[in-house]
Amino acid sequence: MAESPAAPSEEEVRRLLMIYQQHQAEAEAIVQQLGLFQLSIEGCEKALKAVEAMEAAEDGQDMLVPIGQGSFIHARLASKEKVVVGVGAGVSIEKSAKDAKDALSQRKAQLLEASAKLNQTLSRIEAEMGKIQSIAAQYEKQFAE
């Protein structure tokens, strides 16, 4: 955005305000998406720990199984060989413990990569917003003179 020595037109001020508001909305949406990604990453980490704990257990062993919100149910491990893993769209499939860990690790890596890209986009948007704020401050100074 070019800076001009002349006072900005009302149209230019409105245009900058509109762009700023668009950036602000985009940034808020990205922050929400990052929060969802973080929850999914934490879910992958919990699932990985559960599979690892299951592998260390013995068939028939009594266990406490997390059901969310810090709550658990008593259960008996029928088999530590197979894990049911969600693959999306409400579909789950049975996998070996190793394959389940691989799938969960891959999903976590994908989420971390997407999160990093969103963070880069957020940084770029915030930089643009900073430029607009700087220009707006210059305009305000010109109006005060």
C-alpha positions in Angstrom: 0.0 0.0 0.0 1.6 3.2 -1.1 1.8 6.2 1.2 0.8 9.5 -0.2 1.8 12.9 1.2 -1.7 14.2 0.5 -4.6 13.7 3.0 -6.4 10.4 2.3 -9.8 10.4 0.7 -12.7 9.2 2.7 -12.9 6.3 0.2 -9.3 5.3 1.0 -10.0 5.3 4.7 -13.1 3.2 4.2 -11.1 0.8 2.0 -8.4 0.4 4.6 -11.0 -0.2 7.3 -12.7 -2.8 5.3 -9.4 -4.6 4.6 -8.5 -4.5 8.3 -11.9 -5.9 9.3 -11.5 -8.7 6.7 -8.1 -9.5 8.1 -9.4 -9.4 11.6 -12.2 -11.9 10.7 -9.7 -14.2 9.0 -7.4 -14.1 12.0 -10.2 -15.0 14.4 -11.2 -17.9 12.2 -7.6 -19.2 12.1 -7.3 -18.9 15.9 -10.4 -21.0 16.2 -9.1 -23.6 13.7 -5.8 -23.7 15.6 -7.7 -24.4 18.8 -9.5 -27.3 17.1 -6.2 -28.6 15.7 -4.7 -28.5 19.2 -7.6 -30.5 20.6 -7.1 -33.1 17.9 -3.4 -33.3 18.5 -4.0 -33.8 22.2 -6.5 -36.5 21.3 -3.9 -38.3 19.2 -1.4 -38.1 22.0 -3.9 -39.6 24.5 -4.8 -42.4 22.0 -1.1 -43.2 21.5 -0.5 -43.4 25.2 -3.6 -45.6 25.6 -2.3 -48.0 22.9 1.1 -48.1 24.5 -0.4 -48.8 27.9 -2.5 -51.6 26.3 0.5 -53.1 24.7 2.2 -53.3 28.2 -0.9 -54.9 29.7 -1.8 -58.6 29.7 -4.9 -60.1 28.1 -7.6 -60.3 30.7 -6.1 -57.6 32.8 -8.5 -55.2 34.6 -8.0 -51.6 33.4 -9.4 -48.1 33.8 -10.4 -46.8 30.4 -10.7 -43.1 29.9 -14.1 -41.9 28.6 -13.4 -38.2 28.7 -13.7 -35.3 31.1 -11.4 -37.0 33.6 -13.8 -40.0 33.9 -13.0 -43.7 33.6 -14.8 -47.0 33.4 -13.6 -50.4 34.6 -12.8 -52.8 31.8 -11.1 -56.1 31.2 -8.7 -56.3 28.2 -10.0 -58.9 25.9 -7.0 -58.7 23.4 -4.1 -56.4 23.1 -3.5 -57.4 19.5 -6.2 -55.3 17.8 -7.3 -51.6 18.1 -10.3 -50.0 16.5 -9.2 -46.7 14.9 -11.4 -44.0 13.4 -10.5 -43.2 9.8 -13.0 -40.4 9.2 -16.6 -39.9 8.2 -17.7 -42.0 11.2 -15.9 -45.0 9.9 -13.6 -47.1 12.1 -11.5 -50.1 11.2 -9.6 -52.7 13.2 -5.8 -52.5 13.1 -2.9 -54.1 14.8 -1.5 -52.1 17.7 1.5 -51.2 15.7 -0.5 -50.1 12.7 -2.8 -48.1 15.0 0.2 -46.3 16.5 1.6 -45.6 13.1 -1.8 -44.2 11.9 -2.2 -42.0 15.0 1.4 -40.8 14.7 0.9 -39.9 11.1 -2.4 -38.1 11.9 -0.6 -36.1 14.6 2.2 -35.2 12.2 -0.3 -34.0 9.6 -2.1 -31.9 12.2 1.1 -30.4 13.4 2.1 -29.6 9.8 -1.3 -28.0 9.1 -1.1 -26.1 12.4 2.3 -24.7 11.4 1.0 -23.5 8.1 -2.0 -21.8 9.7 0.4 -20.1 12.2 2.4 -18.8 9.2 -0.8 -17.5 7.6 -1.8 -15.9 10.9 1.6 -14.2 11.2 1.3 -12.8 7.6 -2.3 -11.5 8.4 -1.1 -9.9 11.6 1.8 -8.2 9.7 -0.7 -6.8 7.2 -2.9 -5.6 10.0 0.1 -3.9 11.6 0.9 -2.1 8.3 -2.7 -0.9 8.1 -2.6 0.3 11.7 0.6 2.2 10.8 -1.0 3.8 7.8 -4.1 4.7 9.8 -1.9 6.3 12.5 -0.2 8.4 9.7 -3.7 9.4 8.4 -4.8 10.3 11.9 -1.7 12.5 12.3 -2.4 14.2 9.0 -6.0 14.9 10.1 -4.8 16.3 13.4 -2.6 18.9 11.6 
